Amino acid sequence: MPEVGYLVAGVVVAGLITLALRALPFAILKPLRKSKFVQALGRWMPAGIMLILAVVVLRDEVAKRPEQAWAVAVAAIVTVAVHLLGKRRALLSIAAGTACYVLLLNLL
């Protein structure tokens, strides 16, 4: 059995490393706010990530049910339309597109 001092030292070192790793992003945040590159990433990354997510989900749904690809297309169009007409509320457009897709699959 290791000595108590050894165990306490191990816990203290692990705690200090954890604290340093959690504090590091906040320490470097101020200089990054002024960076043109980070500002450009902040503008384009959310749309890019959503595009990648949409392509992957739509591709998987069409591959899973090729005979019902029309439902995927209609739901995608509804999602985009609600997003553009509904003041760009993401939650509303996602809910409308999901509801449309579920209804199309179950009712038709």
N, C-alpha and C positions, 0 to 999 in steps of 0.2 A: 504494500500500500504506500503510495507516495506521501511525502510529508505535507502538512497543511500549508506551510509557506510556499511550497512549490505549486500547489493547486491554486492558492490565492493569486500568485504571480501570473499564472496562466490565464485566469479569469480576468485580471486587470489588463493584461496585454491584449486579450481578445476584445475587451470592452473599448480600449483606446483605439484599436484598429477599426472597429465598427463605428465609433464616433467620428474618427477622421474620414472614413469613407462616406459617411452621411453628410458631413460638413463640407467636404471638398466641392461638390457642385455649387453650393451657395457662395463659396469663396471665389469661384471663378465666374460667377454669374454676371457681376457688374461689368467687367470688360467685354463680355460676350454680347451684352445688350446693344452696344454701339457698333458691333461688327455688321458690315453690309451682307456678308455671306450668311450669317445667322438670321438676319432679317429676311433675306430671300428664301431661306429654308422655311421660315415661319409662314411665309406667304404661300409657298407652293407645295410643301409636304402634305398638309391635310388633304388637299384635292388629289394629289398623287396617290396617297395611301387609299383613299376612298375609291379611286378608279381601279387600282389593283384588286381591292377587295371585291368590287362589283364584277369585274371581269372573271375572277376566279369562281365566285358564287354562280354567276350566270352560266359559265362554261360547265360547271359540275351539274347544275340542274338540267341543262339541255342534254348532257351526256347520259344522265340517269333516266330521263324520260324524253327521248327524242320525238315521240308522237305528240307531246304536249309542249313543244317549243313555242308555240303561239301564245300560250299562257304566260310564259316567261317574258316574251316580248311585250305583251299587253301590260303586264304588271310593271315592267321597267319603264314603259312610256307613262303610265299613271304616276309612278314615283317621281319621274323627272317633271311632269306637268304640275303635280302638287307642290313640288319643291320650288319651281319657278313662280307659280301663281300664289303660293302661300307664304310669301315673304321669306323664302329660304329657311324655313324651319325644318331642320333635319329630322327631328323626331316625328313630326307630323307626316312628312313625306315617306319615311321608312314605314310607319304604321299603315299609311294608305296603300303603299305598294304591297306590303305583306298581306294585308286584308284582301286586296284585289286578287292576289295570287292564290290564296287559300280558297276564296270564294269560287274562282274560276276552276280550280281543280276539283272542288267538291260538288259544285252545282251543275257544271256542264260536262 
